[in-house]
């Protein structure tokens, strides 16, 4: 596996000056990001397919072990505040259980039984989207989880840093960023982890766009949970509708802070009318505004 290879170039790394070490690390990080470019078509295809499942009420299920599992949890945890994605439609399956998020659990990633059982216990079904992340792509826990999820009819996405990975073979949507050997041999929290984070960022953000949770580059489903975000909500309503600040603030007050509804209220609809129009438009503000102008 390339991610486990030792590089003769870095064999005396610990004896280098600090700036040289950091330059090598940075070079590796930039290379990791560049490695994602070839995966863009696969990421786009996976996101488009995932949107179809989620429109039917499915869930996003993140599966992984160690660093890869933690990166998956981080990606999913950002979706509720950023896009108001329902927390009930997020599932995190981590080898070794929730405690493994903060502390390593010995041998957890080797458990085929736990990977299979976790998918069964989560009652994964045909509307769900299961994302397995593994640098080596051969982690028994993650491979087993994807196999079981696929057998249950779920969409399965495998993210790996090795092109010959088993996880890619069992996933309906394989995504690979071949980051090669690490500056620190085998330390996949570095290049491999960076590429995984980029892939998941791209995938989930495109997915939320396809789910109608972005309009004109704005996070119109954002949860305004502090003063900064409330100010941002006012600015978004102004930008969308062209109204003044007082009108935007009043519309948000009538709309429980929901930007999409507030924009429609600021344009002259009642709260009930705005709710109904947005519901008919499947929550998509662009569609709602188009219907409003007809």
C-alpha positions as CSV (number, residue, x, y, z in Angstrom):
1,X,0.0,0.0,0.0
2,X,1.4,3.3,-1.0
3,X,0.2,5.0,2.1
4,X,2.4,2.7,4.1
5,X,5.6,3.1,2.0
6,X,8.8,4.5,3.5
7,X,10.4,7.3,1.6
8,X,14.2,7.5,1.5
9,X,13.8,11.2,0.9
10,X,12.7,11.8,4.5
11,X,14.8,9.2,6.3
12,X,16.7,11.9,8.2
13,X,13.8,14.2,8.7
14,X,14.2,14.4,12.4
15,X,17.7,15.9,11.9
16,X,16.5,18.6,9.6
17,X,16.0,22.3,10.5
18,X,12.5,23.1,11.6
19,X,11.6,25.2,8.6
20,X,12.8,22.4,6.2
21,X,10.6,19.9,8.0
22,X,7.6,22.3,7.8
23,X,8.3,22.9,4.1
24,X,8.2,19.1,3.5
25,X,4.9,18.8,5.4
26,X,3.4,21.7,3.5
27,X,4.5,20.2,0.2
28,X,2.8,17.0,1.2
29,X,-0.4,18.8,2.1
30,X,-0.5,20.7,-1.2
31,X,0.1,17.4,-3.1
32,X,-2.8,15.8,-1.1
33,X,-5.2,18.5,-2.2
34,X,-4.0,18.3,-5.8
35,X,-4.7,14.5,-5.7
36,X,-8.4,15.1,-5.3
37,X,-8.8,16.8,-8.7
38,X,-8.9,13.5,-10.6
39,X,-11.7,12.3,-8.2
40,X,-14.1,15.2,-9.0
41,X,-16.2,13.3,-11.5
42,X,-16.7,10.4,-9.0
43,X,-17.5,12.9,-6.3
44,X,-20.1,14.6,-8.5
45,X,-21.7,11.4,-9.5
46,X,-21.9,10.2,-5.9
47,X,-23.5,13.4,-4.7
48,X,-26.1,13.4,-7.5
49,X,-27.1,9.9,-6.6
50,X,-27.1,10.6,-2.9
51,X,-29.5,13.5,-3.4
52,X,-32.0,11.2,-5.0
53,X,-31.9,8.9,-2.0
54,X,-32.1,11.7,0.5
55,X,-35.1,13.2,-1.2
56,X,-36.9,10.0,-0.3
57,X,-36.2,10.6,3.3
58,X,-32.9,8.7,3.6
59,X,-30.0,9.3,6.0
60,X,-26.3,10.1,5.7
61,X,-24.3,7.3,7.5
62,X,-20.6,7.9,8.0
63,X,-18.4,4.8,8.7
64,X,-14.8,4.6,9.6
65,X,-12.0,3.8,12.1
66,X,-9.4,6.0,13.7
67,X,-8.5,9.2,11.8
68,X,-10.8,8.4,8.9
69,X,-13.7,7.8,11.2
70,X,-13.1,11.1,13.0
71,X,-12.9,13.0,9.7
72,X,-16.3,11.5,8.7
73,X,-17.9,12.6,12.0
74,X,-16.4,16.1,11.6
75,X,-18.0,16.4,8.2
76,X,-21.4,15.3,9.3
77,X,-21.4,17.4,12.4
78,X,-21.1,20.5,10.4
79,X,-24.2,19.9,8.3
80,X,-26.9,20.8,10.9
81,X,-25.6,24.3,11.8
82,X,-24.5,25.1,8.2
83,X,-27.4,23.7,6.3
84,X,-30.0,22.9,8.9
85,X,-29.7,19.2,8.0
86,X,-31.7,17.2,10.5
87,X,-29.6,15.5,13.1
88,X,-32.0,12.6,13.1
89,X,-30.9,11.9,9.5
90,X,-27.2,11.6,10.4
91,X,-25.6,8.4,11.7
92,X,-22.0,7.9,12.8
93,X,-20.6,4.4,13.0
94,X,-17.1,4.4,14.5
95,X,-15.0,1.3,15.0
96,X,-14.7,1.0,18.8
97,X,-17.8,3.0,19.4
98,X,-18.3,6.7,20.3
99,X,-15.4,6.6,22.8
100,X,-13.0,6.0,19.9
101,X,-13.5,9.6,18.8
102,X,-11.3,10.8,21.6
103,X,-9.2,7.7,22.4
104,X,-7.8,4.9,20.3
105,X,-9.5,1.5,20.8
106,X,-7.2,-1.4,20.2
107,X,-8.1,-3.8,17.5
108,X,-11.5,-2.2,16.9
109,X,-10.8,-1.6,13.2
110,X,-10.2,-5.3,12.7
111,X,-13.7,-6.4,13.7
112,X,-15.7,-7.5,10.7
113,X,-18.5,-8.6,13.1
114,X,-18.8,-5.1,14.6
115,X,-18.9,-3.4,11.1
116,X,-21.7,-5.7,10.0
117,X,-23.6,-5.5,13.3
118,X,-23.4,-1.7,13.4
119,X,-25.1,-1.4,10.0
120,X,-27.8,-3.8,11.1
121,X,-28.4,-2.0,14.4
122,X,-28.7,1.3,12.5
123,X,-31.4,-0.4,10.4
124,X,-29.7,0.9,7.2
125,X,-32.0,0.6,4.2
126,X,-32.5,1.5,0.5
127,X,-32.9,5.3,1.0
128,X,-29.7,5.6,3.1
129,X,-26.3,6.8,1.9
130,X,-23.4,5.1,3.6
131,X,-20.0,6.7,3.3
132,X,-17.0,4.5,4.3
133,X,-13.7,6.2,4.7
134,X,-10.4,4.4,5.0
135,X,-6.9,5.6,4.0
136,X,-5.7,2.0,3.2
137,X,-9.1,1.1,1.9
138,X,-8.7,-2.3,3.5
139,X,-9.9,-1.7,7.1
140,X,-12.0,-4.8,7.9
141,X,-14.5,-2.9,10.0
142,X,-15.3,-0.4,7.2
143,X,-15.2,-2.9,4.4
144,X,-17.7,-5.2,6.3
145,X,-20.0,-2.2,7.0
146,X,-20.1,-1.2,3.4
147,X,-20.7,-4.8,2.3
148,X,-23.7,-5.1,4.6
149,X,-25.0,-1.7,3.7
150,X,-24.9,-2.6,0.0
151,X,-26.6,-5.9,0.6
152,X,-29.4,-4.0,2.3
153,X,-29.9,-1.8,-0.8
154,X,-28.2,1.4,0.5
155,X,-26.0,3.6,-1.7
156,X,-22.5,3.0,-0.7
157,X,-19.6,5.4,-1.2
158,X,-16.0,4.3,-0.5
159,X,-13.3,6.9,0.0
160,X,-9.7,5.7,0.0
161,X,-6.2,6.8,-0.7
162,X,-5.1,3.5,-2.4
163,X,-6.3,2.7,-5.9
164,X,-6.2,-1.1,-5.2
165,X,-8.3,-0.8,-2.0
166,X,-11.0,-3.4,-1.2
167,X,-13.4,-0.6,-0.1
168,X,-13.4,0.7,-3.6
169,X,-14.4,-2.7,-5.0
170,X,-17.4,-3.1,-2.6
171,X,-18.7,0.5,-2.9
172,X,-21.3,1.4,-5.6
173,X,-19.5,4.8,-5.8
174,X,-15.7,4.4,-5.4
175,X,-13.7,7.7,-4.8
176,X,-10.0,7.5,-4.7
177,X,-7.3,10.2,-4.1
178,X,-4.0,8.5,-4.5
179,X,-1.8,10.5,-2.1
180,X,1.1,8.0,-2.1
181,X,3.7,7.7,0.7
182,X,3.5,10.0,3.7
183,X,6.4,12.3,4.8
184,X,6.1,10.4,8.1
185,X,5.8,6.8,7.0
186,X,2.3,5.5,7.6
187,X,1.0,8.7,9.3
188,X,-2.2,8.9,7.3
189,X,-3.5,11.7,9.5
190,X,-1.3,13.9,7.2
191,X,-1.6,13.6,3.4
192,X,-4.3,10.9,3.3
193,X,-6.4,12.6,6.0
194,X,-6.2,16.0,4.3
195,X,-7.4,14.5,1.0
196,X,-10.2,12.7,2.8
197,X,-11.3,15.9,4.4
198,X,-11.3,17.7,1.1
199,X,-13.3,15.0,-0.6
200,X,-16.0,14.9,2.2
201,X,-16.2,18.7,2.2
202,X,-16.8,18.8,-1.6
203,X,-19.2,15.9,-1.5
204,X,-21.4,17.1,1.4
205,X,-21.5,20.7,0.2
206,X,-22.5,19.7,-3.3
207,X,-25.1,17.4,-1.9
208,X,-26.6,20.2,0.2
209,X,-26.7,22.4,-2.9
210,X,-28.6,19.7,-4.8
211,X,-30.9,19.4,-1.8
212,X,-31.9,23.1,-2.2
213,X,-30.1,24.3,0.9
214,X,-28.1,27.0,-0.9
215,X,-29.3,29.9,-3.0
216,X,-27.1,32.2,-5.0
217,X,-24.1,31.1,-3.0
218,X,-25.8,31.8,0.3
219,X,-26.4,29.4,3.2
220,X,-30.1,30.1,3.3
221,X,-30.8,27.1,5.6
222,X,-28.2,28.2,8.1
223,X,-29.2,28.1,11.8
224,X,-28.7,31.6,13.2
225,X,-27.6,30.6,16.7
226,X,-25.6,33.7,17.7
227,X,-25.5,37.4,17.1
228,X,-23.0,37.2,14.2
229,X,-25.2,34.7,12.4
230,X,-28.4,36.7,13.0
231,X,-26.7,39.7,11.4
232,X,-25.7,37.4,8.5
233,X,-29.4,36.3,8.2
234,X,-30.5,39.9,7.9
235,X,-27.8,40.6,5.2
236,X,-28.9,37.5,3.2
237,X,-32.6,38.6,3.2
238,X,-31.5,42.1,2.0
239,X,-29.3,40.6,-0.7
240,X,-32.0,38.2,-1.9
241,X,-34.9,40.7,-1.9
242,X,-33.4,44.2,-2.1
243,X,-35.4,45.3,0.9
244,X,-34.1,47.5,3.7
245,X,-32.7,46.4,7.0
246,X,-35.8,47.0,9.0
247,X,-38.0,45.0,6.6
248,X,-35.5,42.2,6.6
249,X,-35.3,42.1,10.4
250,X,-39.1,42.2,10.7
251,X,-39.5,39.4,8.1
252,X,-37.0,37.2,10.0
253,X,-38.9,37.9,13.2
254,X,-42.1,36.7,11.6
255,X,-40.3,33.6,10.1
256,X,-38.6,32.3,13.3
257,X,-35.3,33.3,11.8
258,X,-35.6,31.1,8.7
259,X,-34.0,33.0,5.8
260,X,-35.9,31.3,3.0
261,X,-39.3,32.0,4.6
262,X,-38.2,35.5,5.6
263,X,-37.2,36.3,2.0
264,X,-40.7,35.4,0.8
265,X,-42.3,37.4,3.6
266,X,-40.1,40.4,2.8
267,X,-41.4,40.1,-0.8
268,X,-45.0,40.5,0.5
269,X,-46.3,37.1,1.3
270,X,-47.8,36.2,4.7
271,X,-46.0,33.6,6.8
272,X,-48.7,31.0,5.9
273,X,-48.4,31.8,2.2
274,X,-44.6,31.6,2.4
275,X,-44.7,28.3,4.2
276,X,-47.1,26.8,1.6
277,X,-45.1,28.1,-1.4
278,X,-41.8,26.8,0.0
279,X,-43.5,23.4,0.8
280,X,-44.8,23.2,-2.8
281,X,-41.3,24.0,-4.0
282,X,-39.7,21.2,-1.9
283,X,-37.8,23.7,0.2
284,X,-36.0,25.1,-2.8
285,X,-35.9,28.9,-2.7
286,X,-34.9,29.3,-6.3
287,X,-38.0,27.2,-7.3
288,X,-40.2,29.1,-4.9
289,X,-39.1,32.5,-6.3
290,X,-39.7,31.2,-9.8
291,X,-43.2,30.0,-8.9
292,X,-43.9,33.4,-7.2
293,X,-43.1,35.3,-10.4
294,X,-45.5,33.2,-12.5
